[in-house]
Amino acid sequence: MENLCVGDFAEIISLGASVSEFVLLGTGAIQTRPPREVREALASAGLGLEFMASEGAARLHNVLASQGRRFATALIAV
């Protein structure tokens, strides 16, 4: 997580809320708060941010996709 930066989200930030309601971020083996710069950049682009351990994020991804939700997912491998 210490290497996570705004540039990692550049594509979704450039597309903004017109294509995604929020970013679902899997933070690895444990839930870790993303860097402030990432949180602020996503908020400025009109994107929400949900973060949790990657295992839970992978499960939630499947549920949200089955509901037809518009979101982007980024998972850090465990």
N, CA and C of each residue as an Amber inpcrd file, in Angstrom:
protein
   234
   0.8090000  -1.1960000   0.0000000   0.0000000   0.0000000   0.0000000
   0.8540000   1.2620000   0.0000000   2.0610000   1.1750000   0.5390000
   2.9000000   2.3740000   0.6040000   3.3080000   2.8640000  -0.7820000
   3.2410000   1.9920000  -1.7880000   3.6020000   2.3890000  -3.1530000
   2.3960000   2.8160000  -3.9840000   1.2030000   2.7280000  -3.4250000
  -0.0070000   3.1030000  -4.1440000  -0.0160000   4.6180000  -4.3480000
  -0.2970000   5.0540000  -5.5950000  -0.2880000   6.4870000  -5.8730000
  -1.4430000   6.8610000  -6.7990000  -1.6700000   8.1290000  -6.9370000
  -2.7570000   8.6410000  -7.7760000  -2.6170000   8.1410000  -9.2080000
  -1.3900000   8.0570000  -9.7080000  -1.1630000   7.5780000 -11.0670000
  -1.7070000   6.1890000 -11.3220000  -1.7900000   5.3730000 -10.2810000
  -2.3410000   4.0250000 -10.4220000  -3.8230000   4.0590000 -10.7890000
  -4.4620000   5.1830000 -10.5360000  -5.8930000   5.3360000 -10.7990000
  -6.1670000   6.3350000 -11.9230000  -5.1430000   6.6920000 -12.6680000
  -5.2590000   7.7460000 -13.6810000  -6.3680000   7.4820000 -14.6930000
  -6.4750000   6.2510000 -15.1620000  -7.4790000   5.9610000 -16.1830000
  -8.9000000   6.1390000 -15.6490000  -9.1840000   5.5960000 -14.4890000
 -10.5370000   5.7310000 -13.9430000 -10.8090000   7.1680000 -13.5190000
  -9.8090000   7.8700000 -13.0420000  -9.9930000   9.2790000 -12.6820000
 -10.3250000  10.0980000 -13.9240000  -9.6560000   9.8110000 -15.0380000
  -9.9210000  10.5650000 -16.2690000 -11.3260000  10.2950000 -16.8000000
 -11.8510000   9.1030000 -16.5750000 -13.2040000   8.7630000 -17.0260000
 -14.2640000   9.2770000 -16.0560000 -13.9230000   9.2830000 -14.7860000
 -14.7820000   9.8620000 -13.7620000 -16.0930000   9.1380000 -13.5270000
 -16.9970000   9.8460000 -12.8940000 -18.2680000   9.2800000 -12.4540000
 -19.1940000   8.9110000 -13.6030000 -18.8780000   9.3280000 -14.8120000
 -19.7410000   8.9740000 -15.9430000 -19.6960000   7.4840000 -16.2490000
 -18.6280000   6.8050000 -15.8260000 -18.5220000   5.3620000 -16.0860000
 -18.4910000   4.5200000 -14.8210000 -18.2950000   5.1350000 -13.6790000
 -18.1670000   4.3620000 -12.4480000 -18.7090000   5.1590000 -11.2650000
 -19.4400000   4.4820000 -10.3950000 -19.9350000   5.1220000  -9.1790000
 -18.8240000   5.2520000  -8.1460000 -17.9730000   4.2230000  -8.0920000
 -16.9390000   4.1860000  -7.0690000 -15.8490000   3.1950000  -7.4440000
 -14.7720000   3.2310000  -6.6960000 -13.6700000   2.2760000  -6.8410000
 -13.7180000   1.3440000  -5.6400000 -13.6940000   0.0580000  -5.9150000
 -13.5930000  -0.9710000  -4.8900000 -12.1280000  -1.3840000  -4.8300000
 -11.4790000  -1.1120000  -3.7190000 -10.0450000  -1.3540000  -3.5820000
  -9.7830000  -2.4600000  -2.5750000  -9.1710000  -3.5340000  -3.0320000
  -8.7110000  -4.6060000  -2.1510000  -7.2890000  -4.2880000  -1.7340000
  -7.0620000  -4.1390000  -0.4420000  -5.7960000  -3.6160000   0.0660000
  -4.7880000  -4.6930000   0.4740000  -4.9870000  -5.9160000   0.0430000
  -4.0640000  -6.9880000   0.4030000  -4.6530000  -7.8750000   1.4810000
  -3.7890000  -8.4860000   2.2880000  -4.2420000  -9.4430000   3.2920000
  -5.0560000  -8.8000000   4.4100000  -4.7990000  -7.5350000   4.6960000
  -5.5400000  -6.8380000   5.7410000  -6.0600000  -5.5080000   5.2010000
  -7.1080000  -5.0190000   5.8180000  -7.6430000  -3.7180000   5.4150000
  -6.6720000  -2.6300000   5.8450000  -6.2930000  -1.8070000   4.8880000
  -5.3810000  -0.6960000   5.1420000  -5.9390000   0.5430000   4.4560000
  -5.8790000   1.6470000   5.1350000  -6.3870000   2.8970000   4.5590000
  -5.4620000   3.3700000   3.4390000  -6.0240000   3.6550000   2.2620000
  -5.2030000   4.1530000   1.1450000  -4.6220000   5.5300000   1.4780000
  -3.5540000   5.9080000   0.8030000  -2.9530000   7.2280000   1.0360000
  -3.9630000   8.3610000   0.8010000  -3.8030000   9.4260000   1.5520000
  -4.7030000  10.5810000   1.4590000  -4.7840000  11.1110000   0.0320000
  -3.6660000  11.1760000  -0.6680000  -3.6580000  11.7050000  -2.0410000
  -4.5840000  10.9050000  -2.9440000  -4.5960000   9.5920000  -2.7760000
  -5.4670000   8.7290000  -3.5800000  -6.9210000   9.0080000  -3.2240000
  -7.2220000   9.0470000  -1.9550000  -8.6020000   9.2990000  -1.5190000
  -9.1060000  10.6460000  -2.0330000  -8.2730000  11.6660000  -1.9340000
  -8.6760000  13.0070000  -2.3690000  -8.8320000  13.0970000  -3.8820000
  -7.9480000  12.4430000  -4.6270000  -8.0380000  12.4770000  -6.0900000
  -9.3100000  11.7910000  -6.5770000  -9.6520000  10.6740000  -5.9780000
 -10.8790000   9.9790000  -6.3740000 -12.1000000  10.8260000  -6.0250000
 -12.0990000  11.4130000  -4.8450000 -13.2250000  12.2620000  -4.4470000
 -13.3640000  13.4650000  -5.3760000 -12.2560000  14.0560000  -5.7580000
 -12.2880000  15.2130000  -6.6630000 -12.8330000  14.8490000  -8.0380000
 -12.6510000  13.5820000  -8.4250000 -13.1710000  13.1090000  -9.7130000
 -14.6250000  12.6630000  -9.6110000 -15.2020000  12.7900000  -8.4170000
 -16.5960000  12.3950000  -8.2280000 -16.7800000  10.9090000  -8.0130000
 -15.7030000  10.2220000  -7.6480000 -15.7430000   8.7770000  -7.4440000
 -15.6950000   8.4480000  -5.9620000 -16.5620000   7.5550000  -5.5450000
 -16.4960000   7.0490000  -4.1840000 -15.3530000   6.0560000  -4.0610000
 -15.0380000   5.6920000  -2.8460000 -13.9860000   4.7190000  -2.5850000
 -14.4220000   3.7990000  -1.4630000 -14.4170000   2.5090000  -1.7370000
 -14.6530000   1.4880000  -0.7230000 -13.3950000   0.6460000  -0.6650000
 -12.8220000   0.4850000   0.5080000 -11.6070000  -0.3180000   0.6180000
 -11.7500000  -1.3450000   1.7250000 -11.1510000  -2.4960000   1.4870000
 -11.2040000  -3.6180000   2.4180000 -10.1250000  -4.6130000   2.0200000
  -9.9310000  -5.6370000   2.8310000  -8.9800000  -6.6890000   2.4850000
  -9.3700000  -7.2810000   1.1250000  -8.3870000  -7.7000000   0.3580000
  -8.6320000  -8.1730000  -1.0120000  -9.5790000  -9.3620000  -1.0790000
  -9.5320000 -10.2500000  -0.1090000 -10.4270000 -11.4080000  -0.1130000
 -11.8870000 -10.9720000  -0.0880000 -12.2100000 -10.0650000   0.8070000
 -13.5760000  -9.5500000   0.8830000 -13.9460000  -8.7340000  -0.3420000
 -12.9920000  -7.9710000  -0.8630000 -13.2490000  -7.1510000  -2.0510000
 -13.5610000  -8.0280000  -3.2610000 -12.8760000  -9.1590000  -3.3780000
 -13.1400000 -10.0700000  -4.5020000 -14.5510000 -10.6360000  -4.4120000
 -14.9750000 -10.9900000  -3.2270000 -16.3470000 -11.4970000  -3.0550000
 -17.3670000 -10.3970000  -3.3580000 -17.1200000  -9.2030000  -2.8230000
 -18.0470000  -8.1010000  -3.0440000 -18.1140000  -7.7200000  -4.5250000
 -16.9860000  -7.8000000  -5.2170000 -16.9610000  -7.5250000  -6.6580000
 -18.0020000  -8.3730000  -7.3730000 -18.0310000  -9.6640000  -7.0590000
 -18.9730000 -10.5690000  -7.7260000 -20.4180000 -10.2050000  -7.4130000
 -20.7080000  -9.8370000  -6.1920000 -22.0660000  -9.4510000  -5.8120000
 -22.4790000  -8.1770000  -6.5530000 -21.6090000  -7.1760000  -6.5310000
 -21.9250000  -5.9080000  -7.1900000 -22.0850000  -6.0750000  -8.7010000
 -21.2190000  -6.8830000  -9.3010000 -21.3230000  -7.1280000 -10.7460000
 -22.6470000  -7.8160000 -11.0820000 -23.0810000  -8.7520000 -10.2430000
 -24.3500000  -9.4470000 -10.5040000 -25.5450000  -8.5070000 -10.3790000
 -25.3690000  -7.4120000  -9.6400000 -26.4240000  -6.4090000  -9.4860000
 -26.3840000  -5.3460000 -10.5870000 -25.3940000  -5.4360000 -11.4670000
 -25.2880000  -4.4790000 -12.5580000 -24.7600000  -3.1200000 -12.1430000
 -24.0710000  -3.0630000 -11.0130000 -23.5290000  -1.7850000 -10.5320000
 -22.3720000  -1.3230000 -11.4140000 -22.1820000  -0.0210000 -11.4970000
 -21.0770000   0.5680000 -12.2590000 -19.9560000   0.9140000 -11.2800000
 -18.8560000   0.1620000 -11.3490000 -17.7430000   0.3830000 -10.4250000
 -16.4600000  -0.1430000 -11.0480000 -15.3600000   0.2830000 -10.4910000
 -14.0400000  -0.2030000 -10.9000000 -13.4450000  -0.9420000  -9.7080000
 -12.7000000  -1.9970000  -9.9860000 -12.0860000  -2.7730000  -8.9140000
 -10.5840000  -2.7960000  -9.0980000  -9.8710000  -2.5940000  -8.0070000
  -8.4110000  -2.7330000  -7.9880000  -8.0790000  -3.6180000  -6.7950000
  -7.3840000  -4.7230000  -7.0570000  -7.0430000  -5.6710000  -5.9960000
  -5.5380000  -5.7930000  -5.8720000  -5.0380000  -5.6740000  -4.6630000
  -3.6370000  -5.9300000  -4.3830000  -3.5220000  -7.3980000  -4.0040000
  -2.6480000  -8.1190000  -4.6970000  -2.5200000  -9.5710000  -4.4700000
  -2.0920000  -9.8690000  -3.0400000  -2.5820000 -10.9680000  -2.5500000
  -2.2550000 -11.3970000  -1.1850000  -1.0650000 -12.3240000  -1.2310000
